[in-house]
Amino acid sequence: ALEGPVRTLLLLAQASGQGEEALARLAKGASPRLARVARAARRYGELLRGRRLLDPVEVLPRAAALGKRLPLRLWHYPYLGTGELAFLKGVAAPGSEVELLLPEGAWGEANRRAKEALEEVGLKVRPLELAGLGRAFLQGREADRVQALRFPDMEAEVRHVLASLKGLLREGLSPGEVALVARDDRRYGPLVAAVGFDQGLPVRLLYRVPVGESRVGSLAALLAQALQDFPYEATLRLLFHPLFPWERKVDLDQARLRRPSGEAWKGLGLPGELLELAQGKTGGELVQGLRRALSPLRKRLEGWPRERAALEALLEGLGELEEEDREGFFQGISELLYHLTVPAQPGYGGVELHTPLARYGGAFRHLFVLGMAEGLTPVPVAEDPFLGLSEVEELERFGLFPEKPWEAAAREALVFAALLGSLKEDGEAVLTYPEVVEGRPVPMSPFLERLGLEPRSPGRTLVGSLVEARRLGLWEGDPLQEAMERALEAERARLEGEASSPHHGATGRPFLPASLSVSQLEDLATCSFRFYAKHLLRPRGDREAGDGDREDLGTFVHQVLARVFRTALEKDARRGEEVRALAAGGLLEEAFSRVEEEWKGRPNPPFFLRRPDWPHRRRRVLRLLARAFEDDEQFLKGDAEIVAVEEAFARAAPELGGLEVRGTIDRLERRSGSHFYLDYKLGSTFPRVKDPKTGALRIDLQLSLYILLHGGGRGRGVYYSLTTGKHDLVPKSLKDGRSWADALREVLRGAHGVLRDGAFEPRPDAEAEACRSCPVELLCRYEGR
């Protein structure tokens, strides 16, 4: 709360030429409240001088005190603040020229005093004559070449303006001839950036934000927290930070179980570089360690302008903490991350968002001003809570002259007038007014009233991107137009009850392939539409988003197990106890590593192997497999004899009209003279298909087919869940007395009828249990879900 008043006193003291003496007199002779602020300002100044530093507000007055005078020419300046006036009085040689806005009335009062002060030291001050729109604003009359538009909210306002800008740039207008302005650029900046990204319009936001708000800053803050005895929460967040500079090898299962801090992290895999950095005992050692850790990030941040700027600012700024002790370093780094700043979105090229102060003096053909609402443009002015009007009068008795609230309001108006005056004679200005700001209705800006403008609706909605066009139902020229029209027709048919369409799986012609896999048959017998969508339409998923990730991991695990059993068979180890001993002796780990290496060597490795948490998942999967081999009751009995591993087969099924069924048996073994077909699952549930008689999911298809087609009807089937360690023995008969073979043949005959008719309607089981994890639910029109 004291930062503003303290810096104001520093500026006034330096600008008056009294310097520290003024602060000393205030601290001794002013009212108690003002004296406290003066003492704080004096102490702040002493700390700065101790480090040979200046506050930014002191730069101009201190430069003026150097005594070197130069001939200067200052053009198109709307307003001279305290520091600027002191600089010109001290630096500009007699005869220097200043062009300053000098309107009649209260708005020009402060500039007229500045004119007198400059003329006293020999400078020539002449009035700045603004172009048409700026002059009309100062005179309070209507003007041409300007329009005021109203919008329901800020987003609609920004979308319209950026779409207009995009259209101008497409017509060949140079970005330098366009000005995009918002008095409150911090409020508008994130929205302008988001809409610009949506519309494909590069936008630069040059207002500055603390380094602590960047990803680099958050990494530094987490590092500082973690280095102080490695608290559990901060250390875990650091390990998952996207810019974590070292390889992650932490055993996360144990970390979550133990919730360690301090010495308890030892043995859990924290990077050695991080542990070494934590040993730093002085600020200098910690600064050097942080620079070694963060410098390699330069390459990773090459295409990220703001983060690269934040990194460079932090690496340089860390030098301020080198003289501190360990405790002082950790106290100072949070302040450093707050005081170091970088542009919000520097980028390359594109349209820049500026405040009016940064745009006057230019010359633009098109001027867009956002936020012409009360409270936004101009910003509200009020008394400083520590330097109210009574304190201002007291300061004037001490020879210090701060800016009064009404002078601040005049400054806002003069800067806005200069902005309007930057419009070329043949240019056009668009002033936009949002009726609602952050959920609150707001009146229009008084600046619009002064120009005699009544904001109107833009009439037509400008479209700046395909997303906006689709939202408005404008499909002409859209690459998805044909597909969306088909989708709309499908929805119309569904709502009108026309169920017999390809969108409902009614193809109207038979589909009789030469062969089907067991998994395809399972889909067909569970819900014919699922089979139709997955295996006939075959929609593509997003592999980068993890679609198919579990399926890939299941295939990976099957290959690891197959390699273990095949290697055991090559060593003539056929009994379960022999295979178990080999797996525990290192064969499992070796098979896992070899399969992993082969998969990573593929041109496009599966997504789960490229995920950052794969080292953690790898340990978990390996433990699941090791636990399975330890299970001598269900997974691998000691007296079992391995007959075949990953054996592929293909047999014709008479119930399917002779269609060939393909399958792969995970493991075939002999127990007590009987054959057992084993199938591994990663999930905790076991597959069942729809019973044609009851509509419930109760019939086993996969292992029953293996027994029927491969085993000639002899053998038993066992499913084993690698995740839970549970098993499921396929029953010999159903509860209603039907044998498993009769029930299976009934299922196959029903599947053949669907293929023959080409009618793949959405008909899952009676309870719609199959719909809960259906991979094609977004395509399905089944209303019973």
N, C-alpha and C positions, 0 to 999 in steps of 0.2 A: 504493500500500500504506500510505502514511503518512496518507492523508486522514482515516481514521477516528480513529486515536489523536490526531492534531493537533487535530481538532475536539472530541474528548473533553476534552483539556486546556484548551482555550479555555472550554468550558462550565464545567468544574470551577473554573477560576480566577475566572471572573465570578460564579458562584453562591456561592462561599465569601466573596465580598466583598474578596478580596485582589487581584484583577485582575492587571495586568502584574507586580506585585511577586512573586506566587506563581510565575510562569513564570521570572522572573529568579533566584529562589532555587533552583528546580529545575535550571535550566541550570548553576548554579554548584556546587550541593552534592549533586545526585542521582547515582545510578550512571551509568556512561557511556552505557548504552543509553537510559535514561529522560532523561538530560540532552540527548541528540541530539534526541529527540522534542520536548522543551521548547524547544530553540533553534529548531526548525522552526516550532513553534506561535507563538513570540514574533515571528519574522520575518514569518510570515503575518499576524499581527495588525497589525504595523507597516505592511505593504503595504495592508491594508484601511483603516487609519486615514488613510493618505496620500491615499486616494481618498474619504474620508468615508463608508466603508461598514462594514457589520456582517455577520458570518456569521450565517445563520439560527439557529444554536444559541445565539448570544449575545443574541438579542432579548429573551427573557423576563428573564434576570438583569439586563441593562442597564436594562430598563424598571423593574425593582424598585429600582434605584439612584437613580431620579429623585426619590424622597422624598415623592411625593404619595400620601396614603392615602385609600382610598375604601371605603365599606361594600359588601361583596360577599356573594353567596350562591352557593355552588357545589354543585350537586346531581348525584346519580347518577354519581359519579366512582369508577372502579374502582382507580385507581393514580395516585400522584403521582410524576413523575419529578424529577430534580435541578433542571431549569430551572423546572418548574411550582411546586415547593416554594419555591424562591428568590423567585419572583414573588409568591406569596401572602404570604410573610413580609414582603416589602418594600412591597406595595401595599395589602393588605387591612387595613382599619381594625379596631381592637379591637372585638369583638362580632360580627364577620362570621361567617357560618355555612358550614361545609363538611360535606358528606355523603360519607363515604368507606367503601369496603369494608374491614371489619376482621375477617376470618375468623380462627378459632383456628388455631394451628399455624404451620408455616414460611411458608405462603403469605401470612400477614398480618403477618409480622415487619417488613418495610420500611414498610408503611402505619402500623404502631403507632409506629415511630420518627418518621414524618412527623407523626402526631397529637400526639406530645409536643412536637415542635418548633413546631407551630402554636399549641398551647395556651400555650407559653411567651411568645408575643407577643400573647396575648389573644384568639385566635380560638376559636370553639366548634366542636368536631368531634363529629359524631354518626355512629353506624354506619349504613351503607346496607343496608337489608333488601331482598333480591332476591325476585322472584316465584318461583313454584313450581319451574320448571325450573332457573333459576339457583341457587336454594338447594339443590336436590337435587345439582347438580354439585359445589358447595362441600362438601357433607356426604358425598359419595361414595355416594349411594344411588340406587336405581332411581326413574324418574319416568314419569308419564303424558304423553300428548299429544306424544310424540316417537317417531319411527321411524328406524331406520338401514337404509339400502339399500346393497347391494354391486353393483358393475358390473365387467365384464371390463376396461374401460379408461376413460380420461378422456372420450373422445368419446361412448361409450354413456352415461356419467354425465351429461354436459352435455346431450345430446339428451333424455334422460328429464326432467331438471329443467326445461329450457326448455319442453318440451311441457306439463308440469304447470302452469307459470306461464301459458302461453298459454291453457290451459283455464280457469284461474281468472279471467283478465282477460276472457275471452269471457263468463263468467257475470256480469260486471258488477263485479267486485272492483276497487277503486281501486289503482293502482300504489303509492300511498303506504302501503298496508296490507301490502305484500309486501317482504321483504328478501332479496336474493340476495347471498351472502357467500362470499368465498374468501380465506383467509389469504394465499395467494400469488396475488394478483390479476394480476400480470404473467405468470405461467405460464399461468393460465387465460384471460386476457383475449382473445388472438387466437382461441382455439377458441370461446369464448362468442360473439364477434362473428361468426365464420363460420357457426356453427350458427343464431344468431339471424337472420342474413340468409337462410339456407336456409328457415327456418320462418316468415319474414315477421314476426318479433318485433323491434321496435326495441330496441336495447341501447346503453347508454352506458357507456363505460369512462373513468373519471375519474382513474386513476393517470396520472402525468405521464411523458412521454418526451422525450428531447432533440429540439430543433428540427432537428438534423442528420439525424434519422431520417424527417423528412417530405420531401415532394417539393420544397417551397420550400427546405428546408435543403440538399438535394442540388443544387438549382440554384445556390444561393449558393456552395457548396463548389466546384462546377465553374467558376463565374465567377472565383473567387479563383485557381484553378489556371490557367485560360486567360489571365488578365490578366498573368501572369508570363511574358511572352515567347511566349505562344501555343504551347505544346507540342502536337504533332500529336494524340495520343490524347485528351487532355483537351479540346481545342478541338472535335474531332469529336463527342465525347460531349455536349458543351454544345450543339452545333448541333442534335442530335437529342433534346434534353430536351423533354418535353411542355409545359413552361412557358416555353420559350425566348421572351424578351419582344420579339424583333424579327423582321422578315420574313427568311426564309431565301432567299438568292440565291447561295449558294456553288456554284461549279462542282465538284460532288463527284467527277466522273470525274478531273479534273485533280488534285484534292486527294488522292485515293487513289493516283494515279500518282506524284505528287511527294513525298507524305508531308511536307508543309512544316512549318516551325516558325519563329517570329520573323518577320523581314522577308519570308520566302518566301511568306507568306500574302497579301501585297499582290497585287492584280490577280485574286484568286480569288473575290472577292465577299463578304468579311466585312462585316457591317453597319457603317456609319460610326459609329453610336452606340457600338458595342463598341470600335472602334479609338480613339474619343475617350476613353472611360472608361479605357482602358489607359494614357493619357497622364498620369493623375493622379499627382502627385509626393509628396503628403502624405496622411496618413490622412483629414484633413478633406475633401480633394477626392475621394478614393475613396468615402468615406461618402456624400457628396452625389450622386455619380454613381450609386452602387448604389441609393440611394433613388429617384432619377428613373427608373431602369430597372425597379425592382420595384413601385413604387406602382401603376402601371396594372393590375397583376395582381389588384387588389382586386375588380374587376368580374367577372373570370373565375372567381374563387374564392367567389362569393357563396353558392353552394349546397354548399360544402365546408367544414364548420365547423372541422375540425382544421387544414386548410391555411390557412384565413383567419386562425385564431388564430396559427399559426406565422409567417405573413407580418407580422402586427401586432407580434408579439414581436420579430421580427428587425429590422423598421424602427426600433423604439424602442431595441433593444439595440445597434444599430450606433453609437449616440452614444458608447458607451464607447471607441470606437477613433478618435474624431476628433482626439485629441491625439497620436496615434502618428505616426511617420514611415512611409514607404511599406513598409519591411521589417517594422516592428512591426505594421502593419495586417494583412499577410498571415499573420504568425505568430499574431496574436490572433483572427482570424476562425474558425479551426478550434476554438479553445477556447470562443469565444462560442457556436458552434453546439452544443457539448456541454453548456454550462451553462444556456443558455436552454431552458425546457421548456414543453410544452403538454399538455393532456389527450389521452390516446391516441385516444379516439373520443367527442368531446363530444356531437354529435348534438342532436336535439330530442325531448324527451319520452321515453317508453319505460321499460324496466327498467334500473336502474343496478346495476353490479357494484361491491361495496365490500369493504373489509377489515373485520374485527370492530371495529377501533378507531374506524371511522367510523359504526358503526351502533348502538353502545350508547347508552342514554338515550332511544331511541325506543320506540314501541309498535306491534307488528306482529301481525297475525292469522296470517300464514304466514311462516315463516322457513326458507330453504333454505341450507344450508352445504355447499359443495363441498370436496372434497379432505380428507376425514377419514382421512388415511393418515399413517403415521409419516414424519416428515421434511417434511410439508406443514403439518399442523395438530397440534401447534404446530410452529413452525420450530425447527430445531436450535439450541442455544446452545453456545458454546465460548469458551475463553479467546481474547482478542485476541492475535495473534502478537507485538505490540509492547508490549502492556500485560497481561502474564500475572499470575498470582497474586502473585509476588514483587514486581512493580512496583506492584500494587494496595496491598500492605502498606506499601511505601515511600511511596506517595502519601498514605496515611492518616497517616503520621508527619509529613507536611508540612501536615496539616489539610485534605486533599482526599479526598473519599469517592466514588469511582466505583462504578457498579453492578457487582455480582459476577455470575458466570454463573448461580448458583442464584436470584439475585434477578430476573434476566431471565426465567428459566423461570417464576417465580412471577407476574411481570407478565403473561406470555402466558396463564396460567391464569385470572387475575383478569379480564382483558379478555374472555376467552371466557365466563366466568361471567356478566359483565355483559351480553354479547350474548344469552345464553340467557334472562336475566332480562327482556329487552325483549319477550318473547312475551306476548301478552295471555292472560287466564285461559281464554278460549274458543278460543285459537289452536292451531296445530299446527306442530311443527318437523320438518324432514326433513334428516337428516345423511347425506351420501352418501360412499361409500368406493370409490375405484377400485383394483382389485387389481393393476393394472399401470400404472406411470407411466414414460413414455418408454422402453418396452421392458423395464423392470425390475420384477419382482414386489416389492411392498412390503407390510409388515404394516399392520394397521389402527391408527388413532390411539389412544394411551393414554387420550384424553379419552372415547372410546366405552366403554372398559373401566370407567372411573370411573362412568359412568352405567348400567353393567350391561347394555349393549346388545351384541347379536350381530348384525352386519349380515346381512340376508337379501336374496334376489333379489326384485326388484319384482313378479315373477309374470307380469305382462303387459307388453308393450312399448307404450308410449304413442307415438302417431304425431303429429308436429307439422307435417308438410308432405306434399305429394303425392309428393315425391321419396322420402321415407322409406317412405310407404305402398307405392309401387311396388317399392321394394327388398324389402319384406316380402311382396309378392304380394297386397296388399290393394287390390282394384280397385273395390270397391263405391262408387258415387257419383263415380268418377273420370271426367272428361270424355273421357279416351282409352280407356275400358274397351272400348267396342265395336270400336274400331280395333285394339286390342291382341289382342282375342279373334280377330279375323280374321287377324292376323299369326301368332298361335299355331297356328291351324288350317292356315295355309299351310305353316308349318314342319313340322307333323305330316304333312301330305300329302307333303312333300318327303322326309322321313325314311322314310316307308312306301312310297315309290316311285310315288305317284300323280302323275305328271308332267303329266297332262292337266287343267290347271286354269287359270283366268285369271291366277293368280300366276306361271304359267310361259308366259303368252302365248297359251294355248289358249282363244280367245274362243268358238269354236263357231259363228261366223257370219261371212260375208264382210264385208270392208271395202273398198269400191270408191268412193273419192271422185272428184269431177269432175276434180281435178288434183292434182299433187304437184310440189313444188319439186325441183331437182336435189339439194340437200343432203339432203332427205328420202329421195330415192331412194338416195343414197349410204349412209345409215344402214340402209335396208332391205336393200340388197345386201350390206352388210358383216356385219350381224347383225340378224335380224328382231326380236329382243327389244329391241334398242336402239331401233329405230324405234317399236316398240309403247310402250315406256316414255316416250320423249321426246315423241312426237307424238300419241299417243292418251291416255296417262295424264297427261302434261304436269305432272310434279311441280314445285313452285315452289322455286327456290333462294333463298338469302339474299343479296340484292344488296349489302347493307351489308357483308357478309363478303367480298365480291369475287367471288361466283359470277357468271360471265358477263363478268368483267372483260376477259379477253383477246378474247372475241367482240366486245365493245363497242369495244375499241381497234382491232380489225381493220376494223370498219365505219367508224370514224373515219378511219383511214389511207386506205381506199378512197375516201372522199368527198374527202379532200384531193387525191389523185391525179386523181380525176375532174375536180375544179375546175381543176386546172392544165391538163389537156388540153383541156377545153371552152373555157377562156379563150383558149388558144392557137388553137383552131379559129375562135373568133370574130374573132381577129386575122388569120385566113387563113394561119396558120402550120401547115401540115400535115406537113411533113417533120421527121424525127426531130431533125436538127441544129438546126432552127429552134426546136423546142419546148425542146430542151436549153438553148439560149442564153437563152430567156425565163425558164426555171426558175432558172438560175444568176444571172440579172439581178434577182432579187427576187420573181418570180412565185410560187415555191414558198413562201417565207416569208409572203407576203401571203395565199395560199390557206389555208395552215395556220392563220394567225391568225384569218381570217374563219370557218372551220369551227369552230375552238375557241370563238370568241365566240358563235356560234349555238348550240352544244351547251351551253355554260355558261348560256345564257339560257333553257334549258328549265325547266319547273316542277320537274322532278326530274333534275338532271344525272347522268350515269353516275358510278359510284363512282371510276373511275380519275382523273377530273378533280378530284375532291374530296380525293384522298389528299394528305398533307403533302409527299410526295416528287414530286408532279407536275412542278414546275419542273425538277427533275433529269431525270425521264423524258422530259419534253417535248424537252429538248435532244438526248437520245439518239435519239428517234424522228425528229426533224428531220434529224439527221445521217445516219440510215439512208436516208431518202428522198433526201437530197442525193447520197449515194453511188450510189444506184440511177440517178439521172439522169446521173451521170458514166460509167456503164457503157454504152459504145457498141457492145459486142459482143453482149450478151444482152438487157438491159432495153429499150434504145432505140437501134436502129441508125440511123446518120445518114441512110441513103437510104430508110428505111421511110416509107410514107405512111399517116397516120392515117385510118382509114375511119370508125370509130365508137368511142364511149366510153360505158361503162355502159349498154349497149343491152339492154333487156329484151325477151324473146321468149316465146312460148307456142306449142307445136306438139303435135299428137296423135302418139302413138307406137303403131303397130299392134301391136307385141310386148306392149304393156301393155293390150291390148283396147281401144285407142282413147283411153285415159286421156291427158289433156293434161299435158305437162311444161313447167314454168315455169323460166326461168333468166335470169341477167343476165350479159352478157359484159363483163368488165372493160375489155378493149381489143381491137379488131379492126383489123389493119393489113395493108397490102399490101407484099410484098417480092418483087421480081423477078417480078411478075405473079401470085404466089400469095398466098392469104389465110392469115394467121396469127392464131390465137385465143390471147390472152395472159391468164393468170390470176395475180393476186398472192397470195402467202401470207406470213403473219407467221412461221409455224413453219419449222423446218429440214427437215421431211419433206414429201413430196408424196403426195396421196391415191391410194389403190388400194382396190378392193373385192375380195370373195372370188370366186375362179374356181370356178364350179360343177363343173368337171372335176377339179381337183386340191385344192381347199379352201384354196389359198394366196392371200395378198393380192398379186395381180399384175395385175389388170385395171384400166385407167383407165376411169372412167365420166364424169366431169364434162365435160372438154374433148372427149372422144369423142362425147358426146351433142350438144354444141354443133355439132360438125362434121357429125354425121349429120342432125340436125333443122334446124339453121339454115343450114349450108353445103351441104346436099344430098349429103353424103359427100365433099366436096372441101375441102381445107385442112389445115393442120398446127396442132397444139396445143402451147403452151409454158407450163409453170409456172415462176414466178420467185419465189425466196425473198428477201424484203426484208431478212431478218435476216442471212443468210449470203452473199447475192449470187450464189448458185448457181441453175442452171436445170435443167429436165428436159423434154426433147422427147418428146412422146408417140410411141411406136413405131408403124410401119405394120403390123407383124405380131408375133405372139408367137413364142417360141423353138420351139414345137411345130409351127409352120407355119400356124396359124390366123390369119386376118386380124383386125385390131382390130374391124372391123364385125361379123364373125361371132361373136367372143367377146362383144361388147357385146350383141348380140341374144339370145344365150344367157342372159346375166345378166338382161336385162329380162324374158324369158319366165319365169325362175325367180321373180323378184319378183312378177310378176302371179299366179303360182300361190299364193304366200303370201297375197296380198291376197284372192284368191278363196276360199281355204280358211279364212281367219281364224286361222291357226296360226302365231303369232309366237314360236316356241320359241327359247331361248338356244342358238344355233348359230353361234358366230363361226368364224374361220378355223382351220385345222388346228393352228397353233402358238399360238393364242389371243393373237396380237399385238394385235388390236383391243381386248382386255380391259385392256391396260396403261394406256390413257388414256381408258377408257370413263366417260362422265359419269353413268351409271346403275348403276354396279357395286354400290351398296348395295341396289338392288332385285333384282339378278340372282341366280338360283339355279343358275347354271352351275357344275358341279363340276370342270371341266377347267382352271380358272384356277390 
